[in-house]
Amino acid sequence: MQLVAFERHDRSDDRSPGRHEKGSMGAAALGFEMLEAVRHGSRRIGAILPVGEHAGAVVDLNRALAVKLAAEDAGAPECEADSLLPSDPLAFLQRLPLSLEAASAALAFASEALARFDAPDLLGAGIAMARREVRLAAPVQRPGKLIGVAPPSDPSRPPGLFLKAPSAIAGPEDEIRLPAGGMPLGFHGELALVIGRRLRNATPDEALAAVAGYCVAISAHPFAEGAVTSTVGWSGDGFAPIGPALVTADEIPNPHDLRLQTRLSGESVQSAHTKELPLRLPELIAELSLSMSLAPGDVVLSGAPLGGRSRKAPRPLRDGDVIEVEVERVGRLAVYVRAGA
């Protein structure tokens, strides 16, 4: 399943038939007047419809489950939906695996309803939305921990692990801002792992089982050779975009069997494979759990693959650049680079 965090665009000026009015979910159009309106700008968890006429649309999972429960004559559908499937992405991760089971049921209900002519109008009610109607945010906004893997200055030595500021996280529709002081930036593409279960002193098998899912990630950093000597330059606001979706772990049985492609303004700068990551992911997570507790919502970055045609950007980033990273089965993340404010 492709899980996304999203905000609804304000369409208060949209008076077309069947559209919701000024933040209303249009619940009356479904015959479920008891469902409360969702405020525009609130961040919620959704899923991408994978197939069918409306493939690519975003389903508000919590609202879809509430409608499903109301159709089944549940006494308090919204309360039950909130308990089973929170609308907040972090609360969703904290309630795994029950929230994921509820999400699967809600997505199946929405998919079936959108395929039937006599089903509730989920599009008209704003429960299923075209991609242009939402703004995607980072699947995890402010992780408790954001951990990176740094390349060693000496290839004979193991990679280093370091903490990055959680404020470095950005979403798929955010921009990377060049530092106002003129520090040149490089970047690399990598895989992000989102933890879904509390973990301490884990074995590699236990560690991999605790991964909720995977995102594409971009890491901006000082344009320099060698190992990380200071994490400050890697922790700038918005220097770690992740997304566009959190692809659940059941969709990625082997995270070391994925192609990774990185482009800078259309030029390929890396074509690699996750089997070439600097550390195997189960061992990486297990090693981290020996020194710190990992909690739902924590994000671990894999580091850039060591192989491929190139391992670094050919030049510092410039205003107007577009960074694209595509990971097989996980998705494509593209962000703009802008001059510092």
N, C-alpha and C positions, 0 to 999 in steps of 0.2 A: 504494500500500500504506500502511496505517496502522500505523506502528511505535510501540510503547510500551515504556517501561521499567517493570518491575513487581517487586513482592515478593509472595511467597505468604503468605496469612494462615495463622497457626498453627492447624491443625485436628487437633491431636494427640488431642483428645477426641472426634473424629468416628469412630465405629465402624460406620458404615453400610456395607453390602456394597459392595465394589468401590472404596472410597475408600482412599487411601494411608495408611500407618501412620507416625506420628511422623517426618515429613520424608522418608519413602521416596517415590520416584516411582512405586511400584507396577510396576516393570519386569517383575517375575516374571509379572504378569498378562498381559503381552504375549508372554511366551516369550523375552524378551531379558534374561535374568538378569544379563548382564555389564554392563548399564548401571548406573552408580553413582547413588546417591541425590543429590537436590539439597537443600541445607540451606535450611530456612525462613529468611526474612529476607535471603537473598542477592538482589542486584539483577540482573535478567536482562532480555534483550530479547525482545519478543514482537510479535505482530501480531494485529490485530482481524479476526476472520472477518467478511467483508462481507455475505455472503448465506447463505441456507439455514436449516435448522431451528435451527442453533446460532449464528446471526448475533449478533455482539456478544461472543462468547466470545473469550478470549485464548489464543493458541497460543504455547507456549514454542518458539521457532524452532530454537534449538540442539538441544533434545531431539527435536523432530520430525524434524530432519535426521538425527540419530543413529539413530532408529528406521528411517527410510527406508533409510539405508545398511546397517543390520543386516539388513533384509529383502532387500537386494540382495546379501547375503553378503560385505559389506566386511570386511576382516580386523580392523581396529581402528576401528569406527564412531564411537566417541566422539572419538578423536584426530583423525580426519578431519573430523568435524563442527566441532571446535574450530578447526581450521586454516582451514576454509572459511567458517565462520559463528560468530564469537566470541559468547559469551553476554553479554559486557560491552558496554554501548552505545557507549562511546568507542572501544573496539577495533573494533567493528563499523564505525563511521564511518571509522576510519583505514584500513580494508581495502576501501573502495569502489573499483570497482564489483563486485568479485568477491563480497563478502559480500551484496550486494543480490540478485545472481543466485541465490545459494544460498538466501537467504530466500524468494525467489519459488518455488523448487522445494519448499522445506519447507512453505510455506503451501498450495501446490497439493496436496501429498501429504496434509496434514492435512484439507483440505477434502474430498478424495475419500474418505479413510478414514472420516470422520464421516458421509458420505452412504451408505456401504455397510453392510449388516447383517453381512457376514462379515469385515470389516476389523478390525485391531487396535483394542482399546478405548482410544482416546486419552483419553477422559474419565475412565475408571476409573483410568488410569495417571497422571493429573495432568499430561498433556502438553497437553491442551486443558482450559481452566478457565472456568467461568462467571465473569462479571464480578465477582460478589460474593466470589469466592474469592481475589481479588488486590487489592493496593493499588497504584495507579498512582503513579509518581514522575515527576519532570521528565524528558523524553526526553534531555536533556543536564543532568547534575547540577551540575558545576563547570566551566563553559567556561573555556578559557584566556583568552578575551577576551569581554566582554559590552559591546556598544556601543549607545548610544542616540542618538536624534535629538530635539533640543530645539526647541520653537517659539521663533521670534525675538520679542523685545519690539516690534520694528518690523516690520510686515508687508511692508515694501519690502525687507527684508534677508533673506538666505538663512537657513535653519535651521542650528543649531549641532550639532556632533557631540561626544560625550563618552563616556568610559569609565565604566561602572558596576562596582561590586564584584561579582565572580562569586558571592559568597555571597548576593546578592539573589535569585538564581534559586530558585524554589520549584515544587512539583509541583501537579497538579490536585486533590489531596486534602489539601493544606496550607492554612493560614489566613494571612491578613494580620493581623499584630498591630499595634495602634495604639501609637505611641511612648509610653513610660512618662512622659516629660516633658511630655506634653500637646500636642506639636506637631500642629496639624490636618493631615490628609492629604486630598489629592484623588487622582484616578486618571484614566487613560484606557485604552481598548482599542486594540490594534494587532496587527500581524502580526510574527511572529518568523521569521527566516531562519537555518537551521543550515548552516554551511559543511561541505562534504564533501570538499574537495580543497585542498591547499596552494596559496596564491595570492599573487602579488607582481607589482606593475606590470601589472595585467591591463587588457584592454580591457573595455568593457561586456558584449560577447558572451561573453568568457571568464569574466567575473565571474558572470553568471547561470548559466552551465553548471557552475560550481563549487558551486552550492547543492544540498545533499543533500535538503532538504525544508523544510516550513513548519509552524509551530505557531501557535495562538492565544496571545496574550500580554496581560497586564495590567501596567501600570506604576503603582505607587503613588508619590506624590511630595508635597512640601509643597503645601498648598492656598494657592496664590498666583498672581497674574497675572505675565506677563512671562517672559523668557528664564531659562534655568538659570544661576544665578550660582555655585552650589556643588553639586558632585555628591554630597556627603555625604548630603544629605536624600533623594536618589533611590536611595541604595545600602543602605538598611536591610535587615536580614536578612528574606528572604521578600517583598521589595517587588516582585519581578518573576516572578510565576507564569507558567509556560508549559505548554502541553499542549492537550488531553489526549493527543494523539498527534502524532508527527512524520509528516506526510503527505508521501510522497516526491514529488520534483519532477516526475516523469512524470505525476502526477495533477493538477498545477497548471500547465498550459502557459503561462498568462498570469497572473502574480500581480497585475496591475493591472486585473483584470476580476472582482473579488470584492466582494460586498456585506458590509458590516461593521455589526453592530448591538450597541449597548452599553446595558445596563440596570442600574439601581441599585435593589435591593429591589423589583423589578417595574416600576419606572418607566423608560421609554425616555429615555435622555439623549443618545444619538447614533444616527442612522441615516445611514450614509455609504457610501462606495465607495472601494476602493483606488486607483482612477484619480486620487483626490484626495490621495494621500499627499504629504507635503512634498517628498520627493525621489524620483525614479524609482529603482527598486531596482538595476538593472544599473549605473547611474552611481554610486549610493551605494557599492556594494561595490567598484567599480573605483577610486573616489576613496580609499577606505580602504586599498586595496592599494598605493597609491602611497607611503604613509607607514609602513605596517606590514605584516608578513607575516600573512596569515590562514591558520589551520590547521583541520583537521577538528575539529569540535566547537565552534568559535567561534560565538557567537550575535550576530546583528545585529537590533536592533529597528527597525521601520520608522518609528516615530513615528505620531501620530494623524492620520487624514485631516483635511485642512483644510476640507472641506465638510461637508454634513449639517446637520441641524437644530440641533445643539449640539456644541461641541467640548470641553466640560469638565463635570465633575460639578456639579450645582446647589448642592451644600452639602458641607461636610467629612464624611468618613466617620465612622460611629458604630458602636459595639459592636452586633453583631447584623445589620449590613447584609450583603446578598448582592450581589456584583458578578458580572454575567454578560456575557460577550463572545462573540459568535457571528460567525464568518467563514465565508462561503459556501464549501463544499467542503473546508474545513479542520477545522471542528468547533466545539464549544461548550465554553467554559471557565467554570465557576462556582466562586467561592471565597467563604468566609465571612470577615467582619471581626470580630475579637475585641479586647477590651480588652487593653492591654499587661500582661505578667506582671510 
